[in-house]
Amino acid sequence: MRIETNFVIVASLVYFLFGFAVMAIFSALPAIAIDLEMSHSMTGLVIALPKVFFQIAALVVVILSKKGNPFKIMLLGLFCVPFSIILITLSKEYFQFLLGKTLFFFGFGVTEMSIVFGVSVMAFRRTGGVLNVVHAFFALGCIISPGVVSIFLTDASSWNIPLCIPLAISLIIIPFALKIACKQERTDNDMESERIAFPKELLFWLIIIGCFIYVGYESGLSSWLSTFVYEAKAFPLRGSSLLPSLLWIGLFLGRLATGIVVDRFGLEKTLVSLTLASLIGVSMIIFSNSTPLLITGVFMTGLGYSGIFPTLQALLVSSYRQNRAAILCAFTVAGSMGALATNLLVGSISETVSLFAGMSFILTLIVLSLILFTLLGISHAKTLRNSAKKSHGKQVFTNGVF
């Protein structure tokens, strides 16, 4: 089997592991809050603080990528995973749980960025297709996880049992990742420049800001959905832990559909259309008093969220080949900063005003992203026109007109 195929398989399993583990924790969050006696502010810190170490992980990858190989750097992140899950599952008090989740997100950050960097280094013909495949497995893990959690969540103290599954998967993946790291070598052409530089084009910064806002409201809703429907909509505990699975079913199906139509429909139109669907879906979740409408809103939100992150990431990777580590670091940091800021704000607003007000803040971010993606489409079209003019000018010069 080719090394590229092995890499995609391992990367897909890694994303499945992370999706399962992250959603298992978020789905069981109401039970964890009861078991560890966490307030809304403490819950917000548990959700937000690990994002800081996700950013630190991105910086670590940038530093190591100067002389290292992304497939070996990926191992650093993978080795953190089993230790962090053991810390989390054995938690009997708040600070041990916080430490375990922080270490888990550090490993998550190192591994995820190394995978995207590895895709870029291997120069796949369909970068967007490969990224959509691995992200689809993240969504698949998120789909399965809440169902497993709901089976074991017979009382508040049994929230940690489902985490044994990602622990076992991590121990299986590591030997295969070691094999890839030993076989795959970087060439001199793959080495990053010593000077860290970012593109000056407006398109790049719109993508970065778009990532900040999108990951913020996506993480915010995913993190607080179970708590919101349990406390504000009076859903039963097991039902609230199962509901995020529907969100990720929408994400999974939408991601598969987006991967098929995105190139034909256009990146900009896809982003705007998906954001509109997200706006409608989240509005239904927050304002609906009907259970069927709320469930429909969760599914529609998943469809809307589905292709936004892979589309932004593929656009970035395919548009910029120089200083890839620094550019991907900026993208990763922007996303984790957005998640950090949003979860802290949702937790703070929920504590001081109401949980309803905290969730309404997420709706405001979606409106902002709709405006931003419209500007992104205009900027991208302008960039393409300028590139076409330059290409035409060079062709005319070559033909001897001048």
Solvent accessible surface area in square Angstrom, and as a share of the most:
residue,aa,sasa,rsa
1,M,170,0.76
2,R,167,0.61
3,I,40,0.20
4,E,46,0.20
5,T,56,0.33
6,N,37,0.19
7,F,2,0.01
8,V,32,0.18
9,I,79,0.40
10,V,8,0.05
11,A,1,0.00
12,S,6,0.04
13,L,73,0.36
14,V,0,0.00
15,Y,3,0.01
16,F,32,0.13
17,L,0,0.00
18,F,2,0.01
19,G,0,0.00
20,F,3,0.01
21,A,1,0.01
22,V,13,0.08
23,M,1,0.00
24,A,3,0.03
25,I,4,0.02
26,F,8,0.03
27,S,0,0.00
28,A,1,0.00
29,L,2,0.01
30,P,10,0.06
31,A,0,0.00
32,I,0,0.00
33,A,22,0.17
34,I,94,0.48
35,D,56,0.29
36,L,14,0.07
37,E,148,0.66
38,M,18,0.08
39,S,50,0.32
40,H,51,0.23
41,S,59,0.38
42,M,63,0.28
43,T,6,0.03
44,G,2,0.02
45,L,69,0.34
46,V,0,0.00
47,I,0,0.00
48,A,0,0.00
49,L,53,0.26
50,P,0,0.00
51,K,22,0.09
52,V,49,0.28
53,F,73,0.30
54,F,19,0.08
55,Q,22,0.10
56,I,70,0.35
57,A,0,0.00
58,A,0,0.00
59,L,95,0.47
60,V,36,0.20
61,V,0,0.00
62,V,8,0.05
63,I,123,0.62
64,L,76,0.38
65,S,0,0.00
66,K,30,0.13
67,K,176,0.74
68,G,23,0.22
69,N,13,0.07
70,P,0,0.00
71,F,1,0.00
72,K,100,0.42
73,I,9,0.05
74,M,1,0.00
75,L,18,0.09
76,L,70,0.35
77,G,0,0.00
78,L,1,0.00
79,F,91,0.38
80,C,18,0.11
81,V,0,0.00
82,P,11,0.07
83,F,133,0.56
84,S,0,0.00
85,I,1,0.01
86,I,76,0.39
87,L,51,0.25
88,I,2,0.01
89,T,18,0.11
90,L,113,0.56
91,S,3,0.02
92,K,169,0.72
93,E,84,0.38
94,Y,19,0.07
95,F,137,0.57
96,Q,48,0.21
97,F,0,0.00
98,L,17,0.08
99,L,105,0.52
100,G,0,0.00
101,K,1,0.00
102,T,9,0.06
103,L,54,0.27
104,F,1,0.00
105,F,4,0.02
106,F,35,0.14
107,G,0,0.00
108,F,17,0.07
109,G,0,0.00
110,V,0,0.00
111,T,0,0.00
112,E,22,0.10
113,M,3,0.01
114,S,1,0.01
115,I,0,0.00
116,V,3,0.02
117,F,0,0.00
118,G,0,0.00
119,V,1,0.00
120,S,3,0.02
121,V,14,0.08
122,M,28,0.12
123,A,67,0.52
124,F,35,0.15
125,R,246,0.90
126,R,152,0.55
127,T,11,0.06
128,G,21,0.20
129,G,14,0.13
130,V,20,0.11
131,L,0,0.00
132,N,20,0.10
133,V,67,0.38
134,V,0,0.00
135,H,9,0.04
136,A,5,0.04
137,F,72,0.30
138,F,27,0.11
139,A,0,0.00
140,L,53,0.26
141,G,0,0.00
142,C,0,0.00
143,I,26,0.13
144,I,73,0.37
145,S,0,0.00
146,P,0,0.00
147,G,21,0.21
148,V,25,0.14
149,V,1,0.01
150,S,13,0.09
151,I,115,0.58
152,F,80,0.33
153,L,3,0.01
154,T,101,0.59
155,D,72,0.37
156,A,22,0.17
157,S,71,0.46
158,S,13,0.09
159,W,7,0.03
160,N,31,0.16
161,I,80,0.41
162,P,2,0.01
163,L,3,0.02
164,C,74,0.44
165,I,69,0.35
166,P,0,0.00
167,L,35,0.17
168,A,50,0.38
169,I,31,0.16
170,S,0,0.00
171,L,103,0.51
172,I,107,0.54
173,I,2,0.01
174,I,17,0.09
175,P,77,0.48
176,F,117,0.49
177,A,0,0.00
178,L,72,0.36
179,K,111,0.47
180,I,4,0.02
181,A,2,0.01
182,C,92,0.55
183,K,125,0.53
184,Q,34,0.15
185,E,106,0.47
186,R,31,0.11
187,T,79,0.46
188,D,131,0.68
189,N,143,0.73
190,D,22,0.12
191,M,80,0.36
192,E,14,0.06
193,S,58,0.37
194,E,134,0.60
195,R,177,0.65
196,I,89,0.45
197,A,25,0.19
198,F,88,0.37
199,P,22,0.14
200,K,190,0.80
201,E,86,0.39
202,L,115,0.57
203,L,8,0.04
204,F,0,0.00
205,W,102,0.36
206,L,13,0.06
207,I,0,0.00
208,I,17,0.09
209,I,80,0.40
210,G,0,0.00
211,C,1,0.00
212,F,74,0.31
213,I,20,0.10
214,Y,6,0.02
215,V,23,0.13
216,G,0,0.00
217,Y,0,0.00
218,E,25,0.11
219,S,8,0.05
220,G,0,0.00
221,L,0,0.00
222,S,5,0.03
223,S,0,0.00
224,W,0,0.00
225,L,0,0.00
226,S,1,0.00
227,T,10,0.06
228,F,0,0.00
229,V,0,0.00
230,Y,75,0.29
231,E,92,0.41
232,A,51,0.40
233,K,47,0.20
234,A,88,0.68
235,F,32,0.13
236,P,94,0.59
237,L,40,0.20
238,R,119,0.44
239,G,25,0.24
240,S,0,0.00
241,S,1,0.01
242,L,84,0.42
243,L,13,0.07
244,P,0,0.00
245,S,12,0.08
246,L,41,0.21
247,L,0,0.00
248,W,10,0.04
249,I,60,0.31
250,G,0,0.00
251,L,1,0.00
252,F,45,0.19
253,L,85,0.42
254,G,6,0.06
255,R,11,0.04
256,L,86,0.43
257,A,54,0.42
258,T,9,0.05
259,G,23,0.22
260,I,123,0.62
261,V,71,0.41
262,V,14,0.08
263,D,116,0.60
264,R,213,0.78
265,F,101,0.42
266,G,22,0.21
267,L,42,0.21
268,E,40,0.18
269,K,128,0.54
270,T,7,0.04
271,L,1,0.00
272,V,39,0.22
273,S,50,0.33
274,L,25,0.12
275,T,0,0.00
276,L,81,0.41
277,A,27,0.21
278,S,0,0.00
279,L,40,0.20
280,I,94,0.48
281,G,0,0.00
282,V,0,0.00
283,S,32,0.20
284,M,39,0.17
285,I,0,0.00
286,I,2,0.01
287,F,113,0.47
288,S,13,0.08
289,N,152,0.78
290,S,42,0.27
291,T,69,0.40
292,P,94,0.59
293,L,95,0.47
294,L,4,0.02
295,I,68,0.34
296,T,64,0.37
297,G,0,0.00
298,V,0,0.00
299,F,64,0.27
300,M,59,0.26
301,T,0,0.00
302,G,0,0.00
303,L,61,0.30
304,G,0,0.00
305,Y,0,0.00
306,S,0,0.00
307,G,0,0.00
308,I,0,0.00
309,F,30,0.13
310,P,1,0.01
311,T,7,0.04
312,L,0,0.00
313,Q,6,0.03
314,A,16,0.13
315,L,9,0.05
316,L,0,0.00
317,V,7,0.04
318,S,64,0.41
319,S,51,0.33
320,Y,30,0.11
321,R,104,0.38
322,Q,142,0.63
323,N,28,0.14
324,R,29,0.11
325,A,1,0.01
326,A,5,0.04
327,I,6,0.03
328,L,6,0.03
329,C,11,0.06
330,A,19,0.15
331,F,2,0.01
332,T,20,0.12
333,V,36,0.21
334,A,10,0.08
335,G,4,0.04
336,S,5,0.03
337,M,85,0.38
338,G,1,0.01
339,A,1,0.00
340,L,29,0.14
341,A,36,0.28
342,T,7,0.04
343,N,0,0.00
344,L,79,0.39
345,L,82,0.41
346,V,0,0.00
347,G,2,0.02
348,S,57,0.37
349,I,41,0.21
350,S,8,0.05
351,E,86,0.39
352,T,107,0.62
353,V,106,0.61
354,S,44,0.28
355,L,16,0.08
356,F,91,0.38
357,A,27,0.21
358,G,0,0.00
359,M,0,0.00
360,S,31,0.20
361,F,51,0.21
362,I,0,0.00
363,L,26,0.13
364,T,73,0.42
365,L,22,0.11
366,I,0,0.00
367,V,64,0.37
368,L,85,0.42
369,S,0,0.00
370,L,36,0.18
371,I,99,0.50
372,L,17,0.08
373,F,0,0.00
374,T,66,0.38
375,L,91,0.45
376,L,1,0.01
377,G,12,0.11
378,I,108,0.55
379,S,12,0.08
380,H,23,0.10
381,A,39,0.30
382,K,117,0.50
383,T,46,0.27
384,L,103,0.51
385,R,136,0.50
386,N,64,0.33
387,S,57,0.37
388,A,61,0.47
389,K,145,0.62
390,K,142,0.60
391,S,69,0.45
392,H,117,0.52
393,G,34,0.33
394,K,147,0.62
395,Q,109,0.49
396,V,28,0.16
397,F,142,0.59
398,T,109,0.64
399,N,108,0.55
400,G,56,0.54
401,V,106,0.61
402,F,177,0.74
